[in-house]
Amino acid sequence: MTALPTVVSAEEWEKARAELLTAEKAATRVQDQLAAQRRQLPMVRFDDYTFESPTGPVTLLDLFGDHQQLAVYQFMYTGPERFCSGCTHFTQQVTDLDGLARGGVAWATVSDMPLDQMRGYWERMGWTIPFASSAGTTFSADCGADGGFLLSLFLRDGDTVYQTYTTGSRGVDRLLFVNNILDLAPYGRQEDWEDSPAGWPQQPTYGSSGR
């Protein structure tokens, strides 16, 4: 039988919830401070690159479209006919690109996967997210992904592109809708790296050592 949270009175629950809320508000203030610190980051000039897309060659500059800002998720290439489960999980949750565009940010998913492999996977998964193949370029290494997964932010000033921010590992994880909701649920993500009470359902998860 799966263990259950302790049952307490309404008054005891309100007290415990209030204590947690204090910690949550403190964490929110820290996140606000980090966001402000990100906005003060300097930027570095970045070379343009030419990728392969379903419509033909596209440059990094092209991926901006009409926007000044660009978010690029680098989908990890794990080999022919193999697909990173974590990147798949992330990509499944990339939605409301129109809302992102209204905030002045374009989106593209780039991978060292060959274009035909990407195209086939996109069709199989039913994704409509813009994508391009960086196979044969140094884009992944130059961004800092170096064959892994990474989220990068870019800013353009005319035809000049700058890299402003990158994040990987838990920095990408915190953006996921499903994971964030699971973090609010009684049993959490049910993964073996979590600090959960004895008896909580848990199972091994990929990447647990890197969390």
matplotlib code that plots the C-alpha trace (Angstrom):
import matplotlib.pyplot as plt

x = [0.0, 1.3, 2.1, -0.1, 0.6, -0.2, -3.8, -4.1, -6.7, -7.6, -5.9, -2.7, -2.8, -3.2, -0.2, 2.0, 0.8, 1.6, 5.1, 5.6, 4.1, 6.8, 9.5, 7.8, 7.6, 11.3, 12.1, 10.0, 11.9, 15.2, 13.9, 12.9, 16.4, 17.9, 15.7, 16.9, 20.5, 19.9, 18.6, 21.9, 24.1, 26.4, 26.3, 28.8, 28.9, 28.0, 28.8, 26.1, 25.5, 23.8, 21.4, 19.3, 15.6, 12.5, 12.3, 16.0, 19.1, 18.4, 20.8, 20.8, 19.7, 16.8, 15.5, 14.7, 12.1, 10.7, 11.7, 14.7, 15.0, 15.4, 15.2, 16.9, 16.6, 19.3, 17.8, 20.6, 21.6, 22.0, 22.5, 20.7, 17.0, 17.6, 16.0, 16.8, 13.9, 14.5, 14.5, 11.4, 9.7, 10.8, 9.7, 6.2, 5.7, 6.8, 3.5, 2.0, 4.7, 2.3, 2.3, 6.1, 6.2, 3.9, 6.7, 9.1, 10.8, 11.0, 11.6, 13.5, 14.7, 18.1, 19.9, 22.9, 20.5, 20.5, 17.5, 15.7, 15.9, 14.5, 11.8, 10.7, 10.5, 8.6, 6.1, 5.8, 5.3, 3.0, 5.1, 4.7, 7.6, 10.1, 13.3, 16.6, 19.6, 23.0, 24.7, 28.2, 28.5, 30.2, 27.0, 26.5, 30.0, 30.2, 27.0, 28.3, 26.0, 28.8, 26.6, 24.2, 21.0, 20.9, 18.6, 20.2, 18.9, 20.0, 19.5, 19.9, 21.0, 20.4, 22.3, 24.6, 23.7, 24.6, 24.3, 22.8, 22.1, 22.3, 21.1, 21.0, 20.3, 18.0, 17.8, 15.8, 14.0, 12.4, 10.6, 8.6, 4.8, 4.5, 7.4, 6.3, 2.8, 4.2, 6.4, 3.1, 1.5, 1.7, 4.0, 6.1, 7.7, 8.2, 11.8, 14.6, 16.6, 13.8, 13.9, 10.6, 9.1, 9.6, 7.2, 6.6, 6.5, 9.8, 11.6, 14.9, 15.0, 17.4, 19.9, 19.3, 23.0, 23.1, 20.3]
y = [0.0, 3.4, 5.7, 8.7, 12.2, 12.6, 13.6, 16.6, 19.1, 22.1, 24.3, 22.3, 22.2, 26.0, 26.4, 24.1, 25.7, 29.2, 28.1, 26.7, 29.9, 32.0, 29.8, 30.0, 33.8, 34.0, 31.7, 33.9, 37.0, 35.2, 34.3, 37.9, 39.0, 36.4, 37.6, 41.1, 39.9, 38.2, 41.4, 43.1, 40.5, 41.8, 40.0, 38.6, 39.0, 35.7, 34.5, 33.8, 30.2, 28.5, 25.6, 23.3, 23.6, 22.1, 25.2, 25.2, 26.9, 29.4, 31.5, 32.1, 35.7, 34.3, 32.5, 35.8, 36.5, 40.0, 39.8, 41.3, 38.4, 34.7, 31.6, 28.5, 25.1, 22.7, 19.2, 16.7, 14.3, 10.8, 8.9, 7.7, 6.8, 7.5, 10.5, 12.0, 11.3, 14.4, 16.7, 15.0, 15.6, 19.2, 19.8, 18.3, 21.2, 24.0, 25.8, 29.2, 30.5, 33.2, 34.5, 34.4, 36.3, 39.0, 39.4, 40.0, 36.6, 34.1, 30.4, 27.7, 24.2, 23.3, 20.0, 18.3, 15.6, 15.3, 17.2, 14.1, 12.6, 15.7, 16.1, 12.5, 12.8, 16.1, 14.5, 11.4, 13.5, 16.0, 19.0, 22.3, 24.0, 25.6, 23.5, 23.4, 21.1, 22.4, 19.2, 19.9, 23.3, 24.2, 25.9, 23.5, 23.7, 27.5, 27.9, 25.8, 22.8, 20.8, 17.9, 18.2, 20.1, 23.8, 26.8, 29.9, 33.5, 35.8, 39.5, 41.1, 44.7, 45.1, 42.2, 41.6, 38.8, 38.6, 35.7, 37.0, 33.9, 30.1, 27.5, 23.7, 20.9, 22.1, 25.5, 23.9, 21.6, 24.5, 25.7, 22.5, 22.7, 19.0, 19.0, 22.2, 20.8, 17.5, 19.5, 20.8, 17.3, 15.2, 12.6, 15.0, 13.6, 10.2, 10.1, 8.6, 11.8, 13.6, 14.1, 12.5, 10.9, 7.1, 5.0, 7.6, 6.1, 6.6, 5.2, 5.7, 8.6, 9.5, 12.2, 11.9, 12.2, 15.6, 17.2]
z = [0.0, -0.9, 2.0, 2.6, 4.0, 7.7, 8.5, 10.8, 11.8, 9.7, 12.2, 12.1, 8.2, 8.1, 10.3, 8.3, 5.0, 6.4, 7.2, 3.7, 2.2, 4.0, 2.4, -1.0, -0.9, 0.0, -2.9, -5.2, -4.1, -4.9, -8.3, -8.9, -8.0, -10.3, -13.2, -12.6, -12.6, -15.9, -17.4, -16.4, -18.1, -20.8, -24.2, -26.6, -30.3, -32.0, -35.5, -38.0, -39.0, -41.9, -41.0, -43.0, -42.6, -44.3, -46.5, -47.4, -45.9, -43.1, -41.1, -37.3, -38.2, -40.3, -37.2, -35.6, -38.3, -37.5, -33.8, -32.0, -29.6, -30.2, -28.0, -29.3, -27.8, -28.8, -29.0, -28.2, -31.0, -29.7, -33.0, -36.0, -35.3, -31.6, -29.8, -26.4, -24.1, -22.0, -25.1, -26.3, -22.9, -23.1, -26.7, -26.0, -23.6, -25.9, -26.6, -27.2, -29.4, -30.5, -26.9, -26.9, -30.1, -28.6, -26.0, -28.9, -28.8, -31.7, -31.1, -32.9, -32.1, -33.5, -33.4, -34.8, -36.0, -39.8, -41.3, -42.6, -39.1, -37.5, -40.1, -39.6, -35.8, -36.0, -38.3, -36.1, -32.9, -34.6, -33.7, -35.5, -33.7, -36.1, -36.4, -38.2, -38.4, -37.4, -38.5, -39.9, -38.1, -34.8, -33.5, -30.7, -29.4, -29.9, -27.8, -25.0, -25.6, -27.2, -28.2, -25.2, -24.7, -24.0, -24.1, -25.5, -25.8, -28.5, -29.3, -32.7, -33.4, -37.1, -38.7, -35.8, -33.4, -29.7, -27.3, -24.0, -21.9, -21.8, -19.4, -19.2, -16.8, -14.0, -15.6, -18.5, -16.2, -14.2, -17.4, -17.8, -17.1, -16.2, -13.8, -12.1, -11.5, -10.3, -7.8, -6.3, -6.1, -2.9, -4.3, -6.4, -9.5, -7.9, -9.0, -6.9, -6.5, -4.6, -0.8, 0.0, 3.1, 3.6, 1.6, -1.1, -4.6, -6.4, -9.4, -11.1, -13.6, -16.3, -15.4, -11.7, -11.0, -12.8, -10.9]

ax = plt.figure().add_subplot(projection="3d")
ax.plot(x, y, z, "-o")
ax.set_aspect("equal")
plt.show()
